[in-house]
Amino acid sequence: MKISNAGAPQNALVIGASGGIGNAFVAALCDLMPGDAVNALSRSGDGFDVTDEKSIIAAAEQFASDGQSFDLIFNAAGTLEPAGEGPEKSFDALSPEVMQAAFATNTIGPALVLKHFAPLLSKDQRSVFATLSARVGSIGDNRLGGWMSYRSSKAALNQIVRCASIEFARSHRQSVIVALHPGTIETALTKKYAKGRYTDTSEGAARSMISVLQYLTPKDTGKFFDYAGKEILW
Ligand SMILES: NC(=O)c1ccc[n+]([C@@H]2O[C@H](COP(=O)([O-])OP(=O)(O)OC[C@H]3O[C@@H](n4cnc5c(N)ncnc54)[C@H](OP(=O)(O)O)[C@@H]3O)[C@@H](O)[C@H]2O)c1
């Protein structure tokens, strides 16, 4: 799929840029806009760890002191195997340590990223903050059970997105803050679990999500969309 240049961001930041989807998102943005306007942060590359607020503050302060603002911030950091443990099939496998680790990366991390980076969204034009959630975080769509730590950390992330959308609409009237489901994408995160049932490549998912984000307006803030722009039940 070719993405239209219309509405392309002018200054973007991708967090979790070392991951399968994050990396493809950076590449897709670089096809659309000058490479030096695409900023990237990752844990393995820059020490940007969403579970360490100090590292988030340091990066946000650096951008602020450079006078930098963004019309697109995309968070692709997340985990399905917190503390090295795969998703639980049943409650007897539930571990408080693993669950806490899932929330630290998938919920509290993005909340802290919103705390320190949403103020860097451009105020004088439409600006977008999107974070990768997952369809399995939908409570209304949960028919199979299992994966309690991952599902609930993403459901809680969706609530964080909703809260942020309401609060930041007051200071950033043209902001669009959304949760996205990328599809089932072949990356390190899914290789043990998707069993070949992929909906797209990471490159395709990145292009689809960029297209969706280009057409969202402030009326869409606080919602949960899939890679085709279809709204997902909370
Ligand atoms: N792939 C799918 O089918 C799928 C489906 C639904 C939702 N998602 C969501 O999409 C997101 C990206 O998934 P992916 O498939 O691209 O996974 P991935 O290839 O495993 O990449 C995960 C990324 O998260 C980063 N990360 C993990 N813990 C971090 C931390 N504490 N601080 C900062 N960065 C951290 C990793 O950084 P380092 O490698 O630098 O440590 C890496 O960049 C996740 O939130 C996932 O839940 C994916």
The ligand as an SDF file (V2000), in Angstrom:
LIG
                    3D

 48 52  0  0  0  0  0  0  0  0999 V2000
    3.0590   -7.9790   16.7810 N   0  0  0  0  0  0  0  0  0  0  0  0
    1.7420   -8.0700   16.9410 C   0  0  0  0  0  0  0  0  0  0  0  0
    1.0450   -8.8910   16.2800 O   0  0  0  0  0  0  0  0  0  0  0  0
    1.0340   -7.2080   17.9250 C   0  0  0  0  0  0  0  0  0  0  0  0
   -0.3720   -7.3530   18.0530 C   0  0  0  0  0  0  0  0  0  0  0  0
   -1.0370   -6.5280   18.9550 C   0  0  0  0  0  0  0  0  0  0  0  0
   -0.3470   -5.5830   19.6780 C   0  0  0  0  0  0  0  0  0  0  0  0
    1.0080   -5.4690   19.5220 N   0  0  0  0  0  0  0  0  0  0  0  0
    1.6880   -4.4690   20.3450 C   0  0  0  0  0  0  0  0  0  0  0  0
    2.5820   -3.7410   19.5350 O   0  0  0  0  0  0  0  0  0  0  0  0
    3.7110   -3.3220   20.3260 C   0  0  0  0  0  0  0  0  0  0  0  0
    5.0000   -3.6360   19.5790 C   0  0  0  0  0  0  0  0  0  0  0  0
    5.0530   -5.0150   19.3580 O   0  0  0  0  0  0  0  0  0  0  0  0
    6.1090   -5.7100   18.3750 P   0  0  0  0  0  0  0  0  0  0  0  0
    5.3770   -6.8430   17.7680 O   0  0  0  0  0  0  0  0  0  0  0  0
    6.7920   -4.6970   17.5220 O   0  0  0  0  0  0  0  0  0  0  0  0
    7.1120   -6.3170   19.4500 O   0  0  0  0  0  0  0  0  0  0  0  0
    8.7170   -6.4270   19.4980 P   0  0  0  0  0  0  0  0  0  0  0  0
    9.2670   -6.6200   18.1320 O   0  0  0  0  0  0  0  0  0  0  0  0
    8.9870   -7.4510   20.5220 O   0  0  0  0  0  0  0  0  0  0  0  0
    9.1690   -4.9900   20.0160 O   0  0  0  0  0  0  0  0  0  0  0  0
    8.9160   -4.6040   21.3370 C   0  0  0  0  0  0  0  0  0  0  0  0
    9.5170   -3.2450   21.5460 C   0  0  0  0  0  0  0  0  0  0  0  0
    9.2080   -2.8290   22.8740 O   0  0  0  0  0  0  0  0  0  0  0  0
   10.3860   -2.3280   23.4470 C   0  0  0  0  0  0  0  0  0  0  0  0
   10.3460   -2.4490   24.9040 N   0  0  0  0  0  0  0  0  0  0  0  0
   10.0120   -3.5250   25.6460 C   0  0  0  0  0  0  0  0  0  0  0  0
   10.1100   -3.2160   26.9470 N   0  0  0  0  0  0  0  0  0  0  0  0
   10.5140   -1.9130   27.0100 C   0  0  0  0  0  0  0  0  0  0  0  0
   10.8040   -1.0200   28.0530 C   0  0  0  0  0  0  0  0  0  0  0  0
   10.7010   -1.3740   29.3500 N   0  0  0  0  0  0  0  0  0  0  0  0
   11.1780    0.2450   27.7410 N   0  0  0  0  0  0  0  0  0  0  0  0
   11.2930    0.6380   26.4600 C   0  0  0  0  0  0  0  0  0  0  0  0
   11.0620   -0.1610   25.4220 N   0  0  0  0  0  0  0  0  0  0  0  0
   10.6650   -1.4280   25.7040 C   0  0  0  0  0  0  0  0  0  0  0  0
   11.5130   -3.1660   22.8580 C   0  0  0  0  0  0  0  0  0  0  0  0
   12.7280   -2.4740   23.0500 O   0  0  0  0  0  0  0  0  0  0  0  0
   14.2100   -3.1560   23.0300 P   0  0  0  0  0  0  0  0  0  0  0  0
   14.1380   -4.2710   22.0060 O   0  0  0  0  0  0  0  0  0  0  0  0
   15.0860   -2.0210   22.5980 O   0  0  0  0  0  0  0  0  0  0  0  0
   14.4810   -3.6390   24.3970 O   0  0  0  0  0  0  0  0  0  0  0  0
   11.0500   -3.2020   21.4130 C   0  0  0  0  0  0  0  0  0  0  0  0
   11.4060   -2.0060   20.7650 O   0  0  0  0  0  0  0  0  0  0  0  0
    3.5520   -3.9900   21.7000 C   0  0  0  0  0  0  0  0  0  0  0  0
    2.9690   -3.0690   22.5940 O   0  0  0  0  0  0  0  0  0  0  0  0
    2.5460   -5.1000   21.4350 C   0  0  0  0  0  0  0  0  0  0  0  0
    1.8000   -5.4120   22.5690 O   0  0  0  0  0  0  0  0  0  0  0  0
    1.7140   -6.2550   18.6710 C   0  0  0  0  0  0  0  0  0  0  0  0
  1  2  1  0
  2  3  2  0
  2  4  1  0
  4  5  1  0
  4 48  2  0
  5  6  2  0
  6  7  1  0
  7  8  2  0
  8  9  1  0
  8 48  1  0
  9 10  1  0
  9 46  1  0
 10 11  1  0
 11 12  1  0
 11 44  1  0
 12 13  1  0
 13 14  1  0
 14 15  2  0
 14 16  1  0
 14 17  1  0
 17 18  1  0
 18 19  2  0
 18 20  1  0
 18 21  1  0
 21 22  1  0
 22 23  1  0
 23 24  1  0
 23 42  1  0
 24 25  1  0
 25 26  1  0
 25 36  1  0
 26 27  1  0
 26 35  1  0
 27 28  2  0
 28 29  1  0
 29 30  1  0
 29 35  2  0
 30 31  1  0
 30 32  2  0
 32 33  1  0
 33 34  2  0
 34 35  1  0
 36 37  1  0
 36 42  1  0
 37 38  1  0
 38 39  2  0
 38 40  1  0
 38 41  1  0
 42 43  1  0
 44 45  1  0
 44 46  1  0
 46 47  1  0
M  CHG  2   8   1  16  -1
M  END
$$$$
